[in-house]
Amino acid sequence: MDAQSVSCSEANALVADLKAKNITVVITGIESEEQFALYQQSDANYYQGYFFTTPVISGQKELSGNKLAMLKLLAEVNDPDVEFDKIVETVGSDVGLTHKLLSAINHPSNNIPHVIETLKDAVNFMGLKRLKFWVNMMMLSEVNDVPKELLTTALVRAKFMEFLADKQGKSGDVDRFFMTGMFSTLNAFLKASMVDIVDQLPLSDEVKEALVDQSGDMGKALFVVRSLEQGNANMSGSSIDIMQVSSAYMAANSWAYKTMAGLEAA
């Protein structure tokens, strides 16, 4: 149902009726944080809208202490030269984060053949790249007062941009495309300007320009996925078949929701 045509009270009644019939309910057209707070009371399964894809962020706020600490941790974990032992030391110092991380990794949807019990087991099984991904996931999920839909949006963008990199013959850059998609909602998570955020992260100039200005190959890919989020199949001259794009976008959504299921079960 569309929030632009259904009032909050109407949504509450409709959602209750549909969920009683075991029907999954999605409320679209959520355009602001205030509107999301109102419609969230309906207890729908999912929410979509402008707020989750291009949130309006004030550039005049300073980061709170816990968010600044998280940004520093993100910088440390995503340092290109970081070693496994340093990640283990950083994450292992937080017992709660370690527990959630291992619980998420061991979720049945990930099809892990045996239980991963320690961070050392995790890196031996999945490698440093995938461990970094899960650490990023867990840190972002710990941010207070942020709807889970923002993390889902970040995951969809990351997976879809990975697909675009591969289809455009940039197999050597798939990790950077993925990370750019993952970090493209950091301004919403931290309620700060993207310019201020990227200046504190060890990112290449190309990734920074993509996040701030949507320029370069990664910036163009980010523009494509944002267009799809708003219902526009704008490929900006790309040679990739639109059917491939649609299929990849649906697959990215499916992957993101499965990943979120593992996170929520942690």
Secondary structure, 3 states (H helix, E strand, C coil): CECCCCCHHHHHHHHHHHHHCCCCCEEECCCCHHHHHHHHHHCCCEECCHHHHCCCCCCCCCCCHHHHHHHHHHHHHCCCCCCHHHHHHHHHCCHHHHHHHHHHHCCHHHCCCCCCCCHHHHHHHHHHHHHHHHHHHHHHHCCCCCCHHHHHHHHHHHHHHHHHHHHCCCHHHHHHHHHHHHHCCHHHHHCCCHHHHHCCCCCCHHHHHHHHHCCHHHHHHHHHHHHHHCCCCCCCCCCCCHHHHHHHHHHHHHHHHHHHHHHHCC
